[in-house]
Amino acid sequence: MSSFQNFVDSCLAKNTKQHAYQVGIVDSQTIEVLQEYHIEIATNEIYLTQKGLTHLCRPTKRNRNRALSLEDIYTIPTILKHPSALFLDTQQNRLNLLYCFQNSKKCLKLIVDTNCYVHKGEKLTIVKTAGYIYPYDMKNSKYRLIQGVWEMQGETVTLS
């Protein structure tokens, strides 16, 4: 079992004092795009906080079948490192990076807040929430694809 899996299990069991866990890093290409849009980034490292983990597992998400399974939560570091697609929400200053994963069975998105106060005035870049989505949820003019490809309704979205 990885140390990330231990962090997740401890958080869900409410048996940890660890506040946050580094799950990824914002690459230089993405930082350049954020700078183009004058979006602040607190840290290049991406963290998952105990509060964030609880948020993405909350009952309202489970009731709508949008909460990630434990198996998918364990893949968060991999998705951040190798997303199928990475979108920028051009209309948000904070909840703006959308790391998406897609295969023949499911699609999910991780929403990253690049400038979040998380603990005693400390600012971090964090996974704010996550959930299962439909491919066409990403078909919105406010989303700019900045990495990868995305399949939706027979259409492939690629970098132009």
CNS distance restraints for C-alpha pairs under 8 A (distance, minus, plus):
assign (resid   1 and name CA) (resid   5 and name CA) 6.18 0.50 0.50
assign (resid   1 and name CA) (resid   6 and name CA) 6.94 0.50 0.50
assign (resid   2 and name CA) (resid   6 and name CA) 6.35 0.50 0.50
assign (resid   3 and name CA) (resid   7 and name CA) 6.19 0.50 0.50
assign (resid   4 and name CA) (resid   8 and name CA) 6.23 0.50 0.50
assign (resid   4 and name CA) (resid  21 and name CA) 7.30 0.50 0.50
assign (resid   4 and name CA) (resid  23 and name CA) 7.77 0.50 0.50
assign (resid   4 and name CA) (resid  74 and name CA) 7.34 0.50 0.50
assign (resid   5 and name CA) (resid   9 and name CA) 6.05 0.50 0.50
assign (resid   5 and name CA) (resid  74 and name CA) 6.04 0.50 0.50
assign (resid   6 and name CA) (resid  10 and name CA) 5.97 0.50 0.50
assign (resid   7 and name CA) (resid  11 and name CA) 6.08 0.50 0.50
assign (resid   7 and name CA) (resid  16 and name CA) 7.68 0.50 0.50
assign (resid   7 and name CA) (resid  18 and name CA) 7.77 0.50 0.50
assign (resid   7 and name CA) (resid  21 and name CA) 7.34 0.50 0.50
assign (resid   8 and name CA) (resid  12 and name CA) 6.14 0.50 0.50
assign (resid   8 and name CA) (resid  53 and name CA) 7.59 0.50 0.50
assign (resid   8 and name CA) (resid  74 and name CA) 7.71 0.50 0.50
assign (resid   9 and name CA) (resid  13 and name CA) 6.10 0.50 0.50
assign (resid  10 and name CA) (resid  14 and name CA) 5.98 0.50 0.50
assign (resid  10 and name CA) (resid  15 and name CA) 4.93 0.50 0.50
assign (resid  10 and name CA) (resid  16 and name CA) 5.39 0.50 0.50
assign (resid  11 and name CA) (resid  15 and name CA) 6.01 0.50 0.50
assign (resid  11 and name CA) (resid  16 and name CA) 5.84 0.50 0.50
assign (resid  11 and name CA) (resid  50 and name CA) 5.90 0.50 0.50
assign (resid  11 and name CA) (resid  53 and name CA) 7.59 0.50 0.50
assign (resid  11 and name CA) (resid  54 and name CA) 7.81 0.50 0.50
assign (resid  12 and name CA) (resid  53 and name CA) 7.94 0.50 0.50
assign (resid  12 and name CA) (resid  54 and name CA) 7.16 0.50 0.50
assign (resid  18 and name CA) (resid  50 and name CA) 7.66 0.50 0.50
assign (resid  19 and name CA) (resid  49 and name CA) 5.89 0.50 0.50
assign (resid  19 and name CA) (resid  50 and name CA) 5.84 0.50 0.50
assign (resid  20 and name CA) (resid  47 and name CA) 6.11 0.50 0.50
assign (resid  20 and name CA) (resid  48 and name CA) 5.59 0.50 0.50
assign (resid  20 and name CA) (resid  49 and name CA) 4.11 0.50 0.50
assign (resid  20 and name CA) (resid  50 and name CA) 6.05 0.50 0.50
assign (resid  21 and name CA) (resid  47 and name CA) 5.31 0.50 0.50
assign (resid  21 and name CA) (resid  48 and name CA) 5.39 0.50 0.50
assign (resid  21 and name CA) (resid  49 and name CA) 6.35 0.50 0.50
assign (resid  22 and name CA) (resid  45 and name CA) 6.57 0.50 0.50
assign (resid  22 and name CA) (resid  46 and name CA) 5.74 0.50 0.50
assign (resid  22 and name CA) (resid  47 and name CA) 4.27 0.50 0.50
assign (resid  22 and name CA) (resid  48 and name CA) 6.44 0.50 0.50
assign (resid  23 and name CA) (resid  45 and name CA) 7.73 0.50 0.50
assign (resid  23 and name CA) (resid  46 and name CA) 5.77 0.50 0.50
assign (resid  23 and name CA) (resid  47 and name CA) 5.35 0.50 0.50
assign (resid  23 and name CA) (resid  48 and name CA) 6.41 0.50 0.50
assign (resid  23 and name CA) (resid  76 and name CA) 7.04 0.50 0.50
assign (resid  23 and name CA) (resid  77 and name CA) 4.83 0.50 0.50
assign (resid  23 and name CA) (resid  80 and name CA) 7.55 0.50 0.50
assign (resid  24 and name CA) (resid  45 and name CA) 5.89 0.50 0.50
assign (resid  24 and name CA) (resid  46 and name CA) 4.85 0.50 0.50
assign (resid  24 and name CA) (resid  47 and name CA) 6.87 0.50 0.50
assign (resid  24 and name CA) (resid  77 and name CA) 5.71 0.50 0.50
assign (resid  24 and name CA) (resid  80 and name CA) 5.82 0.50 0.50
assign (resid  24 and name CA) (resid  81 and name CA) 6.44 0.50 0.50
assign (resid  25 and name CA) (resid  44 and name CA) 5.58 0.50 0.50
assign (resid  25 and name CA) (resid  45 and name CA) 4.30 0.50 0.50
assign (resid  25 and name CA) (resid  46 and name CA) 5.24 0.50 0.50
assign (resid  25 and name CA) (resid  80 and name CA) 7.60 0.50 0.50
assign (resid  25 and name CA) (resid  81 and name CA) 7.53 0.50 0.50
assign (resid  26 and name CA) (resid  30 and name CA) 6.41 0.50 0.50
assign (resid  26 and name CA) (resid  31 and name CA) 6.73 0.50 0.50
assign (resid  26 and name CA) (resid  44 and name CA) 5.11 0.50 0.50
assign (resid  26 and name CA) (resid  45 and name CA) 6.22 0.50 0.50
assign (resid  26 and name CA) (resid  46 and name CA) 6.82 0.50 0.50
assign (resid  27 and name CA) (resid  31 and name CA) 6.37 0.50 0.50
assign (resid  27 and name CA) (resid  44 and name CA) 7.54 0.50 0.50
assign (resid  28 and name CA) (resid  32 and name CA) 6.24 0.50 0.50
assign (resid  29 and name CA) (resid  33 and name CA) 6.56 0.50 0.50
assign (resid  30 and name CA) (resid  34 and name CA) 6.28 0.50 0.50
assign (resid  30 and name CA) (resid 146 and name CA) 7.30 0.50 0.50
assign (resid  31 and name CA) (resid  35 and name CA) 6.18 0.50 0.50
assign (resid  31 and name CA) (resid  41 and name CA) 7.90 0.50 0.50
assign (resid  32 and name CA) (resid  36 and name CA) 6.31 0.50 0.50
assign (resid  33 and name CA) (resid  37 and name CA) 6.62 0.50 0.50
assign (resid  33 and name CA) (resid 146 and name CA) 7.80 0.50 0.50
assign (resid  34 and name CA) (resid  38 and name CA) 6.18 0.50 0.50
assign (resid  34 and name CA) (resid  39 and name CA) 5.08 0.50 0.50
assign (resid  34 and name CA) (resid  40 and name CA) 7.22 0.50 0.50
assign (resid  34 and name CA) (resid  41 and name CA) 7.80 0.50 0.50
assign (resid  35 and name CA) (resid  39 and name CA) 5.77 0.50 0.50
assign (resid  35 and name CA) (resid  40 and name CA) 7.41 0.50 0.50
assign (resid  37 and name CA) (resid  90 and name CA) 7.57 0.50 0.50
assign (resid  39 and name CA) (resid  93 and name CA) 5.88 0.50 0.50
assign (resid  39 and name CA) (resid  94 and name CA) 7.66 0.50 0.50
assign (resid  40 and name CA) (resid  93 and name CA) 7.73 0.50 0.50
assign (resid  40 and name CA) (resid 114 and name CA) 6.81 0.50 0.50
assign (resid  40 and name CA) (resid 115 and name CA) 6.38 0.50 0.50
assign (resid  41 and name CA) (resid 114 and name CA) 4.79 0.50 0.50
assign (resid  41 and name CA) (resid 115 and name CA) 5.35 0.50 0.50
assign (resid  41 and name CA) (resid 125 and name CA) 6.76 0.50 0.50
assign (resid  42 and name CA) (resid 114 and name CA) 5.96 0.50 0.50
assign (resid  42 and name CA) (resid 115 and name CA) 4.82 0.50 0.50
assign (resid  42 and name CA) (resid 116 and name CA) 7.29 0.50 0.50
assign (resid  42 and name CA) (resid 123 and name CA) 5.74 0.50 0.50
assign (resid  42 and name CA) (resid 124 and name CA) 5.14 0.50 0.50
assign (resid  42 and name CA) (resid 125 and name CA) 5.60 0.50 0.50
assign (resid  43 and name CA) (resid 114 and name CA) 7.44 0.50 0.50
assign (resid  43 and name CA) (resid 115 and name CA) 7.84 0.50 0.50
assign (resid  43 and name CA) (resid 123 and name CA) 7.71 0.50 0.50
assign (resid  43 and name CA) (resid 124 and name CA) 5.53 0.50 0.50
assign (resid  43 and name CA) (resid 125 and name CA) 5.41 0.50 0.50
assign (resid  44 and name CA) (resid 125 and name CA) 7.06 0.50 0.50
assign (resid  45 and name CA) (resid 124 and name CA) 7.87 0.50 0.50
assign (resid  45 and name CA) (resid 125 and name CA) 6.53 0.50 0.50
assign (resid  46 and name CA) (resid 112 and name CA) 7.92 0.50 0.50
assign (resid  46 and name CA) (resid 124 and name CA) 7.40 0.50 0.50
assign (resid  46 and name CA) (resid 125 and name CA) 5.03 0.50 0.50
assign (resid  46 and name CA) (resid 126 and name CA) 5.15 0.50 0.50
assign (resid  46 and name CA) (resid 127 and name CA) 6.86 0.50 0.50
assign (resid  47 and name CA) (resid 124 and name CA) 7.20 0.50 0.50
assign (resid  47 and name CA) (resid 125 and name CA) 6.24 0.50 0.50
assign (resid  47 and name CA) (resid 126 and name CA) 4.58 0.50 0.50
assign (resid  47 and name CA) (resid 127 and name CA) 6.21 0.50 0.50
assign (resid  48 and name CA) (resid  52 and name CA) 6.16 0.50 0.50
assign (resid  48 and name CA) (resid  53 and name CA) 6.66 0.50 0.50
assign (resid  48 and name CA) (resid 126 and name CA) 5.62 0.50 0.50
assign (resid  48 and name CA) (resid 127 and name CA) 5.31 0.50 0.50
assign (resid  48 and name CA) (resid 128 and name CA) 7.63 0.50 0.50
assign (resid  49 and name CA) (resid  53 and name CA) 6.17 0.50 0.50
assign (resid  49 and name CA) (resid 126 and name CA) 7.23 0.50 0.50
assign (resid  49 and name CA) (resid 127 and name CA) 7.72 0.50 0.50
assign (resid  50 and name CA) (resid  54 and name CA) 6.35 0.50 0.50
assign (resid  51 and name CA) (resid  55 and name CA) 6.14 0.50 0.50
assign (resid  52 and name CA) (resid  56 and name CA) 6.28 0.50 0.50
assign (resid  52 and name CA) (resid 127 and name CA) 6.83 0.50 0.50
assign (resid  52 and name CA) (resid 128 and name CA) 5.61 0.50 0.50
assign (resid  52 and name CA) (resid 129 and name CA) 6.46 0.50 0.50
assign (resid  53 and name CA) (resid  57 and name CA) 6.43 0.50 0.50
assign (resid  53 and name CA) (resid 129 and name CA) 7.75 0.50 0.50
assign (resid  54 and name CA) (resid  58 and name CA) 6.11 0.50 0.50
assign (resid  55 and name CA) (resid 128 and name CA) 8.00 0.50 0.50
assign (resid  55 and name CA) (resid 129 and name CA) 6.68 0.50 0.50
assign (resid  56 and name CA) (resid  61 and name CA) 7.25 0.50 0.50
assign (resid  56 and name CA) (resid  67 and name CA) 6.26 0.50 0.50
assign (resid  56 and name CA) (resid  68 and name CA) 7.31 0.50 0.50
assign (resid  56 and name CA) (resid 128 and name CA) 7.89 0.50 0.50
assign (resid  56 and name CA) (resid 129 and name CA) 5.14 0.50 0.50
assign (resid  56 and name CA) (resid 130 and name CA) 5.69 0.50 0.50
assign (resid  56 and name CA) (resid 131 and name CA) 7.13 0.50 0.50
assign (resid  57 and name CA) (resid  61 and name CA) 6.73 0.50 0.50
assign (resid  57 and name CA) (resid  62 and name CA) 7.00 0.50 0.50
assign (resid  57 and name CA) (resid  67 and name CA) 5.53 0.50 0.50
assign (resid  57 and name CA) (resid  68 and name CA) 6.85 0.50 0.50
assign (resid  58 and name CA) (resid  62 and name CA) 6.58 0.50 0.50
assign (resid  58 and name CA) (resid  67 and name CA) 7.29 0.50 0.50
assign (resid  59 and name CA) (resid  63 and name CA) 5.99 0.50 0.50
assign (resid  60 and name CA) (resid  64 and name CA) 6.50 0.50 0.50
assign (resid  61 and name CA) (resid  65 and name CA) 6.21 0.50 0.50
assign (resid  61 and name CA) (resid  66 and name CA) 4.98 0.50 0.50
assign (resid  61 and name CA) (resid  67 and name CA) 4.74 0.50 0.50
assign (resid  61 and name CA) (resid 131 and name CA) 7.71 0.50 0.50
assign (resid  62 and name CA) (resid  66 and name CA) 5.82 0.50 0.50
assign (resid  62 and name CA) (resid  67 and name CA) 4.78 0.50 0.50
assign (resid  65 and name CA) (resid 132 and name CA) 7.61 0.50 0.50
assign (resid  66 and name CA) (resid 131 and name CA) 4.93 0.50 0.50
assign (resid  66 and name CA) (resid 132 and name CA) 4.81 0.50 0.50
assign (resid  66 and name CA) (resid 133 and name CA) 7.20 0.50 0.50
assign (resid  67 and name CA) (resid 130 and name CA) 7.38 0.50 0.50
assign (resid  67 and name CA) (resid 131 and name CA) 5.24 0.50 0.50
assign (resid  67 and name CA) (resid 132 and name CA) 6.73 0.50 0.50
assign (resid  68 and name CA) (resid  72 and name CA) 5.82 0.50 0.50
assign (resid  68 and name CA) (resid  73 and name CA) 6.12 0.50 0.50
assign (resid  68 and name CA) (resid 130 and name CA) 7.17 0.50 0.50
assign (resid  68 and name CA) (resid 131 and name CA) 5.60 0.50 0.50
assign (resid  68 and name CA) (resid 132 and name CA) 6.65 0.50 0.50
assign (resid  69 and name CA) (resid  73 and name CA) 6.22 0.50 0.50
assign (resid  70 and name CA) (resid  74 and name CA) 6.28 0.50 0.50
assign (resid  71 and name CA) (resid  75 and name CA) 6.87 0.50 0.50
assign (resid  72 and name CA) (resid  76 and name CA) 6.91 0.50 0.50
assign (resid  75 and name CA) (resid  79 and name CA) 6.19 0.50 0.50
assign (resid  76 and name CA) (resid  80 and name CA) 6.17 0.50 0.50
assign (resid  76 and name CA) (resid 110 and name CA) 7.98 0.50 0.50
assign (resid  77 and name CA) (resid  81 and name CA) 6.23 0.50 0.50
assign (resid  78 and name CA) (resid  82 and name CA) 5.90 0.50 0.50
assign (resid  78 and name CA) (resid  83 and name CA) 7.70 0.50 0.50
assign (resid  79 and name CA) (resid  83 and name CA) 4.79 0.50 0.50
assign (resid  79 and name CA) (resid  84 and name CA) 7.81 0.50 0.50
assign (resid  79 and name CA) (resid  99 and name CA) 7.06 0.50 0.50
assign (resid  79 and name CA) (resid 100 and name CA) 7.31 0.50 0.50
assign (resid  79 and name CA) (resid 101 and name CA) 6.47 0.50 0.50
assign (resid  80 and name CA) (resid  99 and name CA) 6.32 0.50 0.50
assign (resid  83 and name CA) (resid  99 and name CA) 5.84 0.50 0.50
assign (resid  83 and name CA) (resid 100 and name CA) 5.59 0.50 0.50
assign (resid  83 and name CA) (resid 101 and name CA) 5.48 0.50 0.50
assign (resid  83 and name CA) (resid 148 and name CA) 7.25 0.50 0.50
assign (resid  84 and name CA) (resid  99 and name CA) 7.81 0.50 0.50
assign (resid  84 and name CA) (resid 100 and name CA) 5.79 0.50 0.50
assign (resid  84 and name CA) (resid 101 and name CA) 4.81 0.50 0.50
assign (resid  84 and name CA) (resid 102 and name CA) 6.00 0.50 0.50
assign (resid  84 and name CA) (resid 148 and name CA) 5.57 0.50 0.50
assign (resid  84 and name CA) (resid 149 and name CA) 6.25 0.50 0.50
assign (resid  84 and name CA) (resid 150 and name CA) 6.91 0.50 0.50
assign (resid  85 and name CA) (resid  99 and name CA) 6.27 0.50 0.50
assign (resid  85 and name CA) (resid 100 and name CA) 5.20 0.50 0.50
assign (resid  85 and name CA) (resid 101 and name CA) 6.69 0.50 0.50
assign (resid  85 and name CA) (resid 145 and name CA) 7.06 0.50 0.50
assign (resid  85 and name CA) (resid 146 and name CA) 7.61 0.50 0.50
assign (resid  85 and name CA) (resid 147 and name CA) 5.40 0.50 0.50
assign (resid  85 and name CA) (resid 148 and name CA) 4.28 0.50 0.50
assign (resid  85 and name CA) (resid 149 and name CA) 5.33 0.50 0.50
assign (resid  85 and name CA) (resid 150 and name CA) 6.02 0.50 0.50
assign (resid  86 and name CA) (resid  97 and name CA) 7.08 0.50 0.50
assign (resid  86 and name CA) (resid  98 and name CA) 5.68 0.50 0.50
assign (resid  86 and name CA) (resid  99 and name CA) 4.68 0.50 0.50
assign (resid  86 and name CA) (resid 100 and name CA) 5.99 0.50 0.50
assign (resid  86 and name CA) (resid 145 and name CA) 5.98 0.50 0.50
assign (resid  86 and name CA) (resid 146 and name CA) 5.65 0.50 0.50
assign (resid  86 and name CA) (resid 147 and name CA) 4.96 0.50 0.50
assign (resid  86 and name CA) (resid 148 and name CA) 6.47 0.50 0.50
assign (resid  87 and name CA) (resid  97 and name CA) 5.97 0.50 0.50
assign (resid  87 and name CA) (resid  98 and name CA) 5.02 0.50 0.50
assign (resid  87 and name CA) (resid  99 and name CA) 6.56 0.50 0.50
assign (resid  87 and name CA) (resid 100 and name CA) 7.77 0.50 0.50
assign (resid  87 and name CA) (resid 143 and name CA) 5.90 0.50 0.50
assign (resid  87 and name CA) (resid 144 and name CA) 5.32 0.50 0.50
assign (resid  87 and name CA) (resid 145 and name CA) 4.42 0.50 0.50
assign (resid  87 and name CA) (resid 146 and name CA) 5.58 0.50 0.50
assign (resid  87 and name CA) (resid 147 and name CA) 7.12 0.50 0.50
assign (resid  88 and name CA) (resid  96 and name CA) 5.49 0.50 0.50
assign (resid  88 and name CA) (resid  97 and name CA) 4.95 0.50 0.50
assign (resid  88 and name CA) (resid  98 and name CA) 6.24 0.50 0.50
assign (resid  88 and name CA) (resid 143 and name CA) 5.51 0.50 0.50
assign (resid  88 and name CA) (resid 144 and name CA) 5.09 0.50 0.50
assign (resid  88 and name CA) (resid 145 and name CA) 6.45 0.50 0.50
assign (resid  88 and name CA) (resid 146 and name CA) 6.81 0.50 0.50
assign (resid  89 and name CA) (resid  95 and name CA) 7.60 0.50 0.50
assign (resid  89 and name CA) (resid  96 and name CA) 4.68 0.50 0.50
assign (resid  89 and name CA) (resid  97 and name CA) 6.43 0.50 0.50
assign (resid  89 and name CA) (resid  98 and name CA) 7.39 0.50 0.50
assign (resid  89 and name CA) (resid 142 and name CA) 5.69 0.50 0.50
assign (resid  89 and name CA) (resid 143 and name CA) 4.69 0.50 0.50
assign (resid  89 and name CA) (resid 144 and name CA) 6.52 0.50 0.50
assign (resid  90 and name CA) (resid  96 and name CA) 7.06 0.50 0.50
assign (resid  90 and name CA) (resid 142 and name CA) 5.41 0.50 0.50
assign (resid  90 and name CA) (resid 143 and name CA) 6.12 0.50 0.50
assign (resid  90 and name CA) (resid 144 and name CA) 6.86 0.50 0.50
assign (resid  91 and name CA) (resid  96 and name CA) 7.88 0.50 0.50
assign (resid  91 and name CA) (resid 142 and name CA) 6.18 0.50 0.50
assign (resid  92 and name CA) (resid  96 and name CA) 5.47 0.50 0.50
assign (resid  94 and name CA) (resid 112 and name CA) 7.92 0.50 0.50
assign (resid  94 and name CA) (resid 113 and name CA) 4.96 0.50 0.50
assign (resid  94 and name CA) (resid 114 and name CA) 5.55 0.50 0.50
assign (resid  94 and name CA) (resid 115 and name CA) 5.89 0.50 0.50
assign (resid  94 and name CA) (resid 116 and name CA) 7.43 0.50 0.50
assign (resid  95 and name CA) (resid 111 and name CA) 6.34 0.50 0.50
assign (resid  95 and name CA) (resid 112 and name CA) 5.72 0.50 0.50
assign (resid  95 and name CA) (resid 113 and name CA) 4.33 0.50 0.50
assign (resid  95 and name CA) (resid 114 and name CA) 6.89 0.50 0.50
assign (resid  95 and name CA) (resid 128 and name CA) 7.55 0.50 0.50
assign (resid  96 and name CA) (resid 111 and name CA) 6.99 0.50 0.50
assign (resid  96 and name CA) (resid 112 and name CA) 6.34 0.50 0.50
assign (resid  96 and name CA) (resid 113 and name CA) 6.23 0.50 0.50
assign (resid  96 and name CA) (resid 114 and name CA) 7.22 0.50 0.50
assign (resid  97 and name CA) (resid 111 and name CA) 5.83 0.50 0.50
assign (resid  97 and name CA) (resid 112 and name CA) 5.05 0.50 0.50
assign (resid  97 and name CA) (resid 113 and name CA) 6.92 0.50 0.50
assign (resid  97 and name CA) (resid 114 and name CA) 7.59 0.50 0.50
assign (resid  98 and name CA) (resid 109 and name CA) 6.16 0.50 0.50
assign (resid  98 and name CA) (resid 110 and name CA) 5.58 0.50 0.50
assign (resid  98 and name CA) (resid 111 and name CA) 4.74 0.50 0.50
assign (resid  98 and name CA) (resid 112 and name CA) 6.30 0.50 0.50
assign (resid  99 and name CA) (resid 109 and name CA) 5.55 0.50 0.50
assign (resid  99 and name CA) (resid 110 and name CA) 5.07 0.50 0.50
assign (resid  99 and name CA) (resid 111 and name CA) 6.56 0.50 0.50
assign (resid  99 and name CA) (resid 112 and name CA) 7.70 0.50 0.50
assign (resid 100 and name CA) (resid 107 and name CA) 7.17 0.50 0.50
assign (resid 100 and name CA) (resid 108 and name CA) 5.68 0.50 0.50
assign (resid 100 and name CA) (resid 109 and name CA) 4.32 0.50 0.50
assign (resid 100 and name CA) (resid 110 and name CA) 6.33 0.50 0.50
assign (resid 101 and name CA) (resid 107 and name CA) 5.54 0.50 0.50
assign (resid 101 and name CA) (resid 108 and name CA) 5.35 0.50 0.50
assign (resid 101 and name CA) (resid 109 and name CA) 6.38 0.50 0.50
assign (resid 102 and name CA) (resid 106 and name CA) 5.95 0.50 0.50
assign (resid 102 and name CA) (resid 107 and name CA) 4.37 0.50 0.50
assign (resid 102 and name CA) (resid 108 and name CA) 6.66 0.50 0.50
assign (resid 102 and name CA) (resid 150 and name CA) 7.71 0.50 0.50
assign (resid 103 and name CA) (resid 107 and name CA) 6.51 0.50 0.50
assign (resid 106 and name CA) (resid 132 and name CA) 7.31 0.50 0.50
assign (resid 106 and name CA) (resid 133 and name CA) 7.90 0.50 0.50
assign (resid 107 and name CA) (resid 132 and name CA) 5.76 0.50 0.50
assign (resid 107 and name CA) (resid 133 and name CA) 5.54 0.50 0.50
assign (resid 107 and name CA) (resid 134 and name CA) 6.34 0.50 0.50
assign (resid 107 and name CA) (resid 135 and name CA) 6.56 0.50 0.50
assign (resid 108 and name CA) (resid 130 and name CA) 7.23 0.50 0.50
assign (resid 108 and name CA) (resid 131 and name CA) 5.55 0.50 0.50
assign (resid 108 and name CA) (resid 132 and name CA) 4.18 0.50 0.50
assign (resid 108 and name CA) (resid 133 and name CA) 5.31 0.50 0.50
assign (resid 108 and name CA) (resid 134 and name CA) 7.98 0.50 0.50
assign (resid 109 and name CA) (resid 130 and name CA) 5.55 0.50 0.50
assign (resid 109 and name CA) (resid 131 and name CA) 5.74 0.50 0.50
assign (resid 109 and name CA) (resid 132 and name CA) 6.44 0.50 0.50
assign (resid 109 and name CA) (resid 133 and name CA) 6.80 0.50 0.50
assign (resid 110 and name CA) (resid 127 and name CA) 6.54 0.50 0.50
assign (resid 110 and name CA) (resid 128 and name CA) 7.68 0.50 0.50
assign (resid 110 and name CA) (resid 129 and name CA) 6.12 0.50 0.50
assign (resid 110 and name CA) (resid 130 and name CA) 4.35 0.50 0.50
assign (resid 110 and name CA) (resid 131 and name CA) 6.86 0.50 0.50
assign (resid 111 and name CA) (resid 127 and name CA) 5.82 0.50 0.50
assign (resid 111 and name CA) (resid 128 and name CA) 5.72 0.50 0.50
assign (resid 111 and name CA) (resid 129 and name CA) 5.40 0.50 0.50
assign (resid 111 and name CA) (resid 130 and name CA) 5.88 0.50 0.50
assign (resid 112 and name CA) (resid 125 and name CA) 6.95 0.50 0.50
assign (resid 112 and name CA) (resid 126 and name CA) 5.51 0.50 0.50
assign (resid 112 and name CA) (resid 127 and name CA) 4.41 0.50 0.50
assign (resid 112 and name CA) (resid 128 and name CA) 5.45 0.50 0.50
assign (resid 112 and name CA) (resid 129 and name CA) 7.32 0.50 0.50
assign (resid 113 and name CA) (resid 125 and name CA) 5.66 0.50 0.50
assign (resid 113 and name CA) (resid 126 and name CA) 5.37 0.50 0.50
assign (resid 113 and name CA) (resid 127 and name CA) 6.33 0.50 0.50
assign (resid 113 and name CA) (resid 128 and name CA) 5.89 0.50 0.50
assign (resid 114 and name CA) (resid 124 and name CA) 7.04 0.50 0.50
assign (resid 114 and name CA) (resid 125 and name CA) 4.34 0.50 0.50
assign (resid 114 and name CA) (resid 126 and name CA) 6.56 0.50 0.50
assign (resid 115 and name CA) (resid 123 and name CA) 6.19 0.50 0.50
assign (resid 115 and name CA) (resid 124 and name CA) 5.99 0.50 0.50
assign (resid 115 and name CA) (resid 125 and name CA) 5.53 0.50 0.50
assign (resid 115 and name CA) (resid 126 and name CA) 7.93 0.50 0.50
assign (resid 116 and name CA) (resid 123 and name CA) 5.22 0.50 0.50
assign (resid 116 and name CA) (resid 124 and name CA) 5.49 0.50 0.50
assign (resid 116 and name CA) (resid 125 and name CA) 6.19 0.50 0.50
assign (resid 116 and name CA) (resid 126 and name CA) 7.01 0.50 0.50
assign (resid 117 and name CA) (resid 121 and name CA) 5.80 0.50 0.50
assign (resid 117 and name CA) (resid 122 and name CA) 5.55 0.50 0.50
assign (resid 117 and name CA) (resid 123 and name CA) 4.42 0.50 0.50
assign (resid 117 and name CA) (resid 124 and name CA) 6.54 0.50 0.50
assign (resid 118 and name CA) (resid 122 and name CA) 5.83 0.50 0.50
assign (resid 118 and name CA) (resid 123 and name CA) 6.03 0.50 0.50
assign (resid 118 and name CA) (resid 124 and name CA) 6.77 0.50 0.50
assign (resid 119 and name CA) (resid 123 and name CA) 7.57 0.50 0.50
assign (resid 133 and name CA) (resid 137 and name CA) 6.52 0.50 0.50
assign (resid 134 and name CA) (resid 138 and name CA) 7.94 0.50 0.50
assign (resid 135 and name CA) (resid 139 and name CA) 7.83 0.50 0.50
assign (resid 135 and name CA) (resid 150 and name CA) 7.75 0.50 0.50
assign (resid 135 and name CA) (resid 151 and name CA) 6.76 0.50 0.50
assign (resid 135 and name CA) (resid 152 and name CA) 5.08 0.50 0.50
assign (resid 135 and name CA) (resid 153 and name CA) 7.58 0.50 0.50
assign (resid 136 and name CA) (resid 152 and name CA) 5.45 0.50 0.50
assign (resid 136 and name CA) (resid 153 and name CA) 6.96 0.50 0.50
assign (resid 138 and name CA) (resid 143 and name CA) 6.94 0.50 0.50
assign (resid 139 and name CA) (resid 143 and name CA) 7.49 0.50 0.50
assign (resid 145 and name CA) (resid 149 and name CA) 7.89 0.50 0.50
assign (resid 145 and name CA) (resid 157 and name CA) 7.91 0.50 0.50
assign (resid 145 and name CA) (resid 158 and name CA) 7.25 0.50 0.50
assign (resid 145 and name CA) (resid 159 and name CA) 6.39 0.50 0.50
assign (resid 146 and name CA) (resid 159 and name CA) 6.76 0.50 0.50
assign (resid 147 and name CA) (resid 159 and name CA) 7.01 0.50 0.50
assign (resid 148 and name CA) (resid 158 and name CA) 6.70 0.50 0.50
assign (resid 148 and name CA) (resid 159 and name CA) 7.35 0.50 0.50
assign (resid 149 and name CA) (resid 156 and name CA) 6.76 0.50 0.50
assign (resid 149 and name CA) (resid 157 and name CA) 5.56 0.50 0.50
assign (resid 149 and name CA) (resid 158 and name CA) 4.78 0.50 0.50
assign (resid 149 and name CA) (resid 159 and name CA) 7.33 0.50 0.50
assign (resid 150 and name CA) (resid 156 and name CA) 5.63 0.50 0.50
assign (resid 150 and name CA) (resid 157 and name CA) 5.03 0.50 0.50
assign (resid 150 and name CA) (resid 158 and name CA) 6.78 0.50 0.50
assign (resid 151 and name CA) (resid 155 and name CA) 5.68 0.50 0.50
assign (resid 151 and name CA) (resid 156 and name CA) 4.50 0.50 0.50
assign (resid 151 and name CA) (resid 157 and name CA) 6.26 0.50 0.50
assign (resid 152 and name CA) (resid 156 and name CA) 6.37 0.50 0.50
assign (resid 152 and name CA) (resid 157 and name CA) 7.81 0.50 0.50
